[in-house]
Structure formats: structure tokens, C-alpha cells
Amino acid sequence: MTEITYSIRLAHWPQDREALRLVREKVFVEEQQVPVALEWDGLDPQCLHLIAEDADGNPIGTGRLLPDGHIGRMAVLKEWRGRRVGTKLLHGLMEEGRKKNFATLILAAQLQAIPFYEKAGFHAEGDVFDDAGIPHRNMVWRDS
Ligand SMILES: CC(C)(COP(=O)(O)OP(=O)(O)OC[C@H]1O[C@@H](n2cnc3c(N)ncnc32)[C@H](O)[C@@H]1OP(=O)(O)O)[C@@H](O)C(=O)NCCC(=O)NCCS
């Protein structure tokens, strides 16, 4: 069987913005019907972004870390899901957060994605709330 390869690296905004836009628009805007205006919230230039690319350098996944320790915009193209791309991106963002000495990392998880984040050590806290028409809960990872 042919091995399917991909790699993950730090992205550079704005050089990689088009690649990140491709993934996020496919996943959030087209697939999940998030309004474009909410997807592009103006915070990207201050964030650290990771990008996953296939063997030809095409973007297949992304995620970001805000300066306050929030992780977000975790997205993997549908055809690439279930191959640990999301886990590697999340672990990479957690590692970047640890390098910045965050004792706590926070994210707002869509309810359907909670088991994915729990596997990385995040715990859901507080009530369900709506964001862009999708039910979410806050999740927290604490350095132990
Ligand atoms: C959530 C997402 C980023 C996960 O990426 P992925 O590459 O498919 O995840 P992985 O292959 O690393 O999965 C790791 C584990 O989490 C599980 N998992 C992944 N997504 C899951 C989900 N939505 N619900 C339940 N379990 C999930 C996998 O089954 C796997 O379990 P295992 O360790 O028992 O085999 C991806 O599904 C995605 O982009 N979804 C659409 C956008 C989205 O919902 N983003 C999150 C917004 S909060």
C-alpha cells in the first residue's frame, strides 16, 4: 500500500494566507455554512498559524493560536480526516503554547468535536453557547 504523506509547518501570515483561506473556506464556509464575515474576524495577523500540506505542497489543514492562549480555526479537508492531521496540528499548537509559557490553553469546541479535543487532554467547562449558528462549549487544557 502506498504511504500517504503530509507535513506540518509554521505558516507565515500574510505569505500563506491564501493557502489558509482555501482550507478554512472549504471547511467552515462551504461545509459548515459559517458566514464569511464571521470566519474572517480580523485576528489572523496577530495569530501563530500552523499549516498541513500534502506531498505536493497543497494545503490540507490548519489551526491557529491567539496571543492570549486561545486555540482555534482547527480545520482539516474532509478527504484528509481520520489520518491524524488534526491531532498533529493540535499537538503542534499546544507545543507552541507551552513555549510561550501558557499554563492554560483555551478553545471553543463545536459539540461534535469535543471527543477530538478530549483525546489531547482538554476538558469541557461551562454551558453550551451559540457561535455562528453552531453549538459550542469552552474547553481548557491545564499544565499539570
Ligand atoms: C475536527 C478535525 C479538525 C479533526 O481532524 P482529523 O484529522 O480528522 O482528526 P484525527 O484524525 O487526528 O483524529 C484523532 C481522533 O479524534 C477522533 N475525532 C476526530 N474528529 C472527531 C469528531 N468530530 N468527533 C469525534 N471524534 C473525532 C478520531 O476518530 C480519532 O480518534 P482515535 O484516536 O480513537 O482514532 C476535523 O474533523 C475537521 O476539520 N472537522 C471540521 C471542522 C471542525 O469541526 N473543526 C473543529 C471546530 S471546534
The ligand as a Tripos MOL2 file, in Angstrom:
@<TRIPOS>MOLECULE
LIG
   48    50     1     0     0
SMALL
NO_CHARGES

@<TRIPOS>ATOM
      1 C1        -12.0470   18.1890   13.9990 C.3       1 LIG1
      2 C2        -10.9720   17.9130   12.9340 C.3       1 LIG1
      3 C3        -10.0110   19.0850   12.8710 C.3       1 LIG1
      4 C4        -10.2320   16.6200   13.3460 C.3       1 LIG1
      5 O1         -9.2170   16.3670   12.3810 O.3       1 LIG1
      6 P1         -8.7890   14.8710   11.9530 P.3       1 LIG1
      7 O2         -7.5380   14.9800   11.1960 O.co2     1 LIG1
      8 O3         -9.9440   14.1930   11.2740 O.co2     1 LIG1
      9 O4         -8.5790   14.1830   13.3800 O.3       1 LIG1
     10 P2         -7.6170   12.9390   13.7410 P.3       1 LIG1
     11 O5         -7.5080   12.0110   12.5770 O.co2     1 LIG1
     12 O6         -6.3620   13.4720   14.2960 O.co2     1 LIG1
     13 O7         -8.4870   12.2520   14.9000 O.3       1 LIG1
     14 C5         -7.9560   11.9020   16.1670 C.3       1 LIG1
     15 C6         -9.0130   11.1770   16.9630 C.3       1 LIG1
     16 O8        -10.1270   12.0540   17.2000 O.3       1 LIG1
     17 C7        -11.3240   11.4710   16.6530 C.3       1 LIG1
     18 N1        -12.1210   12.5340   16.0470 N.ar      1 LIG1
     19 C8        -11.7220   13.4080   15.1260 C.ar      1 LIG1
     20 N2        -12.7190   14.2530   14.8200 N.ar      1 LIG1
     21 C9        -13.7650   13.8790   15.5810 C.ar      1 LIG1
     22 C10       -15.0710   14.3650   15.7310 C.ar      1 LIG1
     23 N3        -15.5150   15.4200   15.0350 N.pl3     1 LIG1
     24 N4        -15.8970   13.7390   16.6170 N.ar      1 LIG1
     25 C11       -15.4680   12.6750   17.3250 C.ar      1 LIG1
     26 N5        -14.2120   12.1740   17.2340 N.ar      1 LIG1
     27 C12       -13.3820   12.7710   16.3700 C.ar      1 LIG1
     28 C13       -10.8450   10.4850   15.6090 C.3       1 LIG1
     29 O9        -11.8080    9.4870   15.3890 O.3       1 LIG1
     30 C14        -9.5870    9.9500   16.2490 C.3       1 LIG1
     31 O10        -9.9390    9.0070   17.2330 O.3       1 LIG1
     32 P3         -8.9710    7.7460   17.6330 P.3       1 LIG1
     33 O11        -7.7570    8.3760   18.2990 O.co2     1 LIG1
     34 O12        -9.8070    6.9600   18.5770 O.co2     1 LIG1
     35 O13        -8.6300    7.0570   16.3510 O.co2     1 LIG1
     36 C15       -11.6310   17.6510   11.5440 C.3       1 LIG1
     37 O14       -12.5500   16.6070   11.6680 O.3       1 LIG1
     38 C16       -12.3170   18.8660   10.9320 C.2       1 LIG1
     39 O15       -11.7070   19.6880   10.2860 O.2       1 LIG1
     40 N6        -13.6570   18.9680   11.1380 N.am      1 LIG1
     41 C17       -14.4280   20.0480   10.5420 C.3       1 LIG1
     42 C18       -14.1070   21.3900   11.1940 C.3       1 LIG1
     43 C19       -14.2890   21.3300   12.6870 C.2       1 LIG1
     44 O16       -15.2740   20.7740   13.1880 O.2       1 LIG1
     45 N7        -13.3220   21.9400   13.3920 N.am      1 LIG1
     46 C20       -13.3470   21.9890   14.8230 C.3       1 LIG1
     47 C21       -14.0900   23.2100   15.2340 C.3       1 LIG1
     48 S1        -14.1620   23.3560   17.0200 S.3       1 LIG1
@<TRIPOS>BOND
     1     1     2 1
     2     2     3 1
     3     2     4 1
     4     2    36 1
     5     4     5 1
     6     5     6 1
     7     6     7 2
     8     6     8 1
     9     6     9 1
    10     9    10 1
    11    10    11 2
    12    10    12 1
    13    10    13 1
    14    13    14 1
    15    14    15 1
    16    15    16 1
    17    15    30 1
    18    16    17 1
    19    17    18 1
    20    17    28 1
    21    18    19 ar
    22    18    27 ar
    23    19    20 ar
    24    20    21 ar
    25    21    22 ar
    26    21    27 ar
    27    22    23 1
    28    22    24 ar
    29    24    25 ar
    30    25    26 ar
    31    26    27 ar
    32    28    29 1
    33    28    30 1
    34    30    31 1
    35    31    32 1
    36    32    33 2
    37    32    34 1
    38    32    35 1
    39    36    37 1
    40    36    38 1
    41    38    39 2
    42    38    40 1
    43    40    41 1
    44    41    42 1
    45    42    43 1
    46    43    44 2
    47    43    45 1
    48    45    46 1
    49    46    47 1
    50    47    48 1
@<TRIPOS>SUBSTRUCTURE
     1 LIG1         1 GROUP 0 **** ****
